Amino acid sequence: MIEILLTLTLSLAGAVCADRYARPTPSKSGLALRRAPAIWLLSLISASIFGILLAASGNPYLALILSLALHVLLVSASNAKYRMLGEPLLFSDLALIGAIFRHPQFYFSVLTIWQKGLGLIALAALAAVLYWFFVPSLIMGVAGLTLALSAFAILLLSLRLRPFSNLATRPAVEKDTCEFGLLPILLLYWLRWRVEKAVSEKRLGAGALPEGIPLARAEQARIIIVVQCESFADPVELFGGNADTLVHLGRSRRDGLIWGNLLASGFGAYTMRTEYGVLFGRGEEELGFRMYDPYLTAIDDVDHAIPNKLRMNGWRSVFVHPHDMRFYNRHTLLPKAGFTDLVGENHFEAPPSGPGRYVKDAAVAEKIIEIARAAEAPTFIYAVTMENHGPWARHGGADPQQMIANYNRLVKAGDSMLGRLREGVASLGQPALLAFFGDHRPSIPGASEPGGPRHTPFVMIQFDAQGRITGQPNARLDLTPAQLHHAIVELTQGSTIVRD
């Protein structure tokens, strides 16, 4: 029992020490302790983990090593994410674990060859340690299980009592992680997300359009095309003089019905946040803790999706995405949201491996025009592109200038797609609406990093029955994804969303 007490004490101390370095830290040095309630919660979480490992291994020293390794791994992963995306690890990130194995290129292509090699060595070493130091022991098993259950029971009781029940009651992940640390916030945010009541049917106004937008009545469209372009941002805003001008974006800003900044909350990732906002129209203030991955609970919101709103008026809706529709459970969710057809990766020629491994934006543009040209009923098309998905360097080893050059090349492919869609929609010769925007900014170390602006460009272009662009009043607006949803819906209905 002395061994258990000693190793448990070391495990708890190690967990507290590791957590002190989880970013964001309460001081620049990373040495300040978190708040006392957080340390209590962290200690109970760590004791539960240690007890489970002790029960499984029968060796208190092995349980100590594995417990410390787990804490260090979580802190390291969270810090890496914070450095790249500006957010620490969240409970919702655990929902993507399955995607890591289905599509490892998303997550491991940023690693250098040496990092991958060290990872394989570490896994082999872990397997050897587990084999050599595993000790079947009934006494240790019972002691570990007792410890884990006791710590877990005290943890549950603590969470019901003040001050713990009043911790992190509203989403503010930067502030809360700084105050309470990584593991306590992972637990608290998950619990808040689980018990949070379903969003009321009553609008709270988070997604509503701003007052006084100078837009006139739009001609009711028969074709609506919305394109969510991967990592599409204005390179002049990102890199200044070290960037190329996007010709078609500039033209669309000059003759679009409305244009401006899309106020995306994510940086470098979190496509589903922007996609959810535009498709479902609920603002993040309205979602609460659901905002971090709204697709986890979007099945409850399908009545608010654009396709279901249009269906009653005889519209057909098509979702185009040249990738695995299982991401974010789209294959199940989107039909319930009203999409009658899903055009996935099997509708495109398989891209080559290596650089440029995703389907080209040009191919997506042609598919969209093909669907629109064949449409016999009013048709809503929502497309999500992939070509400009990072990283913008092979094996994570390129310098910023090389990554900027690669990004400039790929973002111009998105710009060319916008130009091709303008031509294609004009050739349809019927009232149409084209909305084009970026889902988030790219994360490029040394060039485009979290901490600054997060907006991306959006343009909305209207075409009349002769295929001519009707660009009045060419209003400059900044909208959230949810507000863009309402602009699309109201323009689709031919209503006045702004007074002259």
PEJOLIN-V823241 format. One record per helix or strand of 3 or more residues. SS is the DSSP state (h for helix, s for strand). FROM is the first residue (numbers start at 0). LEN is the number of residues. If there is no record, write none. Layout:
ss = <SS & SS>
from = <FROM & FROM>
len = <LEN & LEN>
This chain:
ss = <h & h & h & h & h & h & h & h & h & h & s & h & h & s & h & h & h & h & s & h & s & h & h & s & h & h & s & s & s & h>
from = <1 & 35 & 59 & 90 & 104 & 112 & 137 & 163 & 172 & 181 & 222 & 234 & 246 & 257 & 270 & 283 & 297 & 305 & 315 & 326 & 340 & 344 & 360 & 378 & 393 & 399 & 431 & 455 & 474 & 480>
len = <18 & 22 & 26 & 12 & 4 & 21 & 23 & 3 & 8 & 14 & 7 & 8 & 9 & 5 & 10 & 13 & 7 & 6 & 6 & 10 & 3 & 3 & 14 & 6 & 3 & 27 & 7 & 8 & 5 & 12>
